[in-house]
């Protein structure tokens, strides 16, 4: 069920372009290395520390993962620990790609980085 904490990929793209959010990818390093969103910072859920993020109000913290499950867990942990404004990407990077938005990925056949365009 969607709520005020669930953001769409297009809303996140707009906020990234405008510098209104800090996008945090909570997947593991190998997942991030294989495919990621331009501008996302890696902070795996396995080592998640909510108080390590800036909560000065200059940018909203938005969590992202592969499908939305881990980012929702990170969001709930973050909200409980900090009370700061935050959200997550509903559907994760899968929804991002389904929306046709750009990402960086590793080509498994060649080991080359494939960048289908920065936002």
C-alpha positions in Angstrom: 0.0 0.0 0.0 1.4 3.4 -1.0 1.7 6.2 1.5 3.4 9.5 1.9 6.8 7.8 2.2 6.6 6.0 -1.2 8.1 8.1 -4.0 7.9 7.3 -7.7 11.1 7.1 -9.8 10.0 10.2 -11.8 9.5 12.2 -8.6 12.9 11.1 -7.4 14.5 12.1 -10.7 13.0 15.6 -10.5 14.3 16.0 -6.9 17.7 14.7 -7.9 18.0 17.2 -10.7 16.9 20.0 -8.3 19.3 18.9 -5.6 16.5 18.4 -3.1 17.3 14.9 -2.0 20.2 12.7 -0.9 19.6 9.3 -2.7 20.9 6.4 -0.6 21.2 2.9 -2.1 20.9 0.3 0.6 21.8 -2.7 -1.5 25.1 -4.5 -1.0 28.4 -3.4 -2.7 28.3 -6.1 -5.5 24.7 -5.0 -6.4 25.7 -1.4 -6.5 28.8 -2.2 -8.7 26.6 -4.1 -11.1 24.0 -1.4 -11.5 23.3 2.0 -9.9 21.5 5.3 -10.3 23.6 8.4 -11.1 24.1 10.3 -7.9 23.1 7.6 -5.4 25.4 6.9 -2.5 26.0 3.4 -1.2 25.1 2.6 2.4 24.3 -1.1 2.7 21.5 -2.2 4.9 23.8 -4.8 6.4 25.9 -2.0 8.0 23.1 0.6 8.2 23.6 3.4 10.8 20.7 5.9 10.6 22.6 8.7 12.5 25.3 8.8 9.8 23.1 10.8 7.5 22.8 14.6 7.5 19.5 15.7 8.9 20.0 19.5 8.7 17.0 19.9 6.4 19.0 20.9 3.4 18.0 17.7 1.5 15.5 15.0 2.2 17.0 11.5 2.6 15.5 9.0 0.2 16.4 5.3 0.3 16.5 3.0 -2.7 17.2 -0.7 -3.2 16.3 -3.4 -5.8 12.6 -3.7 -5.2 11.6 -1.4 -2.4 11.7 -3.9 0.5 15.1 -3.1 1.9 14.7 0.6 1.3 11.4 0.5 3.3 13.1 -1.2 6.1 15.9 1.4 6.1 13.3 4.2 6.0 11.5 2.8 9.0 14.8 2.4 11.0 15.9 5.9 10.0 12.6 7.5 11.0 12.6 5.8 14.3 16.2 6.8 15.1 16.1 10.4 13.8 12.6 11.6 13.2 13.9 13.5 10.2 12.0 13.9 6.9 12.8 10.9 4.6 11.2 8.6 2.1 12.0 5.7 -0.2 11.6 4.7 -3.8 8.6 2.4 -4.2 9.6 -0.5 -6.5 13.4 0.2 -6.2 15.8 0.3 -9.1 13.5 -2.2 -10.9 10.8 0.5 -11.1 13.4 3.1 -12.1 14.5 0.9 -15.0 10.8 0.1 -15.9 10.2 3.9 -16.2 13.1 4.1 -18.7 15.3 6.2 -16.5 19.1 6.2 -16.8 21.5 4.1 -14.8 25.0 2.8 -14.9 25.6 -0.9 -15.2 28.3 -3.4 -15.7 28.2 -5.5 -18.9 28.8 -9.0 -17.7 30.0 -10.2 -21.1 32.7 -7.6 -21.4 33.2 -6.2 -17.9 32.7 -2.7 -19.4 30.7 0.0 -17.8 27.5 0.9 -19.7 26.2 4.4 -19.0 22.8 5.0 -20.7 22.9 8.7 -19.8 23.1 10.9 -16.8 20.0 12.7 -15.7 
